[in-house]
Amino acid sequence: MTTVDIWLLIMAAVLVVIAGLFSSAEAAFSSFSKARAEEIAAEGKSGSARLLSIVEDPARYVNTALFLRLLCEVGAIVLVAVVMTDLIVSRDPVSEEVVGRWWAVAATILVMVSVSFVVIGVAPRTIGRQHSERVALVSAGVLIGFTKVLGPIAQLLILVGNAITPGRGFSEGPFASEAELRELVDLAESSNVIESGERAMIHSVFELGDTLVREVMVPRTDVVFIERSKTLRQAMSLALRSGFSRIPVVGENLDDIVGFAYLKDITKRVFDRHEAESTERIESVMRPVLYVPDSKPIDELLREMQAKRKHVAVVVDEYGGTAGLVTIEDVLEEIVGEITDEYDEAQVDVEQLASGSTRVSSRYPVDDLEEVCGVAIEDDDVDTVGGLMAKHLGRVPIPGSVVEAHGLRFEAEAPSGRRNRIGTVLISRIHEVEQQPDEAYPDSHAG
């Protein structure tokens, strides 16, 4: 081995170490959050200002780290290949020289794969993730300096790669994609770092941007509303019977929502001025409406509702009509699953009461009523008991709503679920109950 070969090996070793440092920095910044960087800046740590500038545009600096790591790694491989060729290749016969070159290639691959995997891949990336804060602070200044000089080169190579790659490509490079983050989450679950429920929740967060408002909204047919001419007393009655604390106020019809009536506002006005419950109309206390298109991604909706401090919004379709309502709870359910509270009751299918009445679920099939009530009902327009009540009422049934049809009396009972749909219906034969006219209900709501 000549002096030149020794110096080449030293240079290769230095390049491997530098490549490992950039690999560590890349891993640290790939897993570093903006919130943590702001906390470090608030603590006044040295280098925190540079760190903040990096997390504002992490892809740009991570790409520079990746470019420098590959540059040093490839440089080290070439230098080792040169040394191996000098050491192994025989310079006597031509045949032995050819054999020697192949042995040099094989030796270079074996050595550099092992070195690259351990010294550049595993060890530095592990250190970068385990000590991301310290590594990020130390390497922030270096990365910023190299990015100013080599950043355009890395960006140019990304553009070239996108140009020769089928598809749209990624303007900032594909090195920190959502797919990679999903794979990390799956790996964390398989390693018992996080629970399966936490994994599902994280994946749900990724899917928020792909979910539209129309997929999570309460549809128009399930919206309970009140007309603007109704009194505070009527509005409070509707709120208490339906179980909703926020009710849309309409003008001519459901496509003309002029505000929202909040039960808290109504209660406060009546408490402060008792006579207002019968003298003031609901429009005197209603709040402004937030309108959102049904094609809006729900992650954007959540940020908008947070910024405007709104818990409910009216969803409009492409023609400007009311498509439904959406609440913050609807969005959160896409992340954490169904939200229930203490008032939710277990589903009841069929319960025969001592009085001779029958309690069934509002989703009980109409075709099966003959088995429990002895009355065959044929109605092609509806499938469930709740749907039958809505058809005859002409609006969404709420607790206390009564329908008499097909010789039976249907009375809606307690609400079920966060959306307060009726959970059970009490069915009696009309001749078994005292005949009395339906109570006039002064409030308006639609189904």
DAUR-V196961 format. One record per helix or strand of 3 or more residues. SS is the DSSP state (helix for helix, strand for strand). FROM is the first residue (numbers start at 1). LEN is the number of residues. If there is no record, write none. Layout:
ss = [SS,SS]
from = [FROM,FROM]
len = [LEN,LEN]
This chain:
ss = [helix,helix,helix,helix,helix,helix,helix,helix,helix,helix,strand,helix,strand,strand,helix,helix,helix,strand,helix,strand,strand,helix,strand,strand,helix,helix,strand,strand,strand,helix]
from = [3,34,48,58,94,132,178,196,213,220,225,232,246,257,263,276,282,291,298,312,322,328,350,358,366,385,402,408,424,430]
len = [28,10,9,31,37,33,13,15,3,3,3,11,5,6,10,4,3,3,11,5,6,9,3,4,8,9,4,5,6,3]
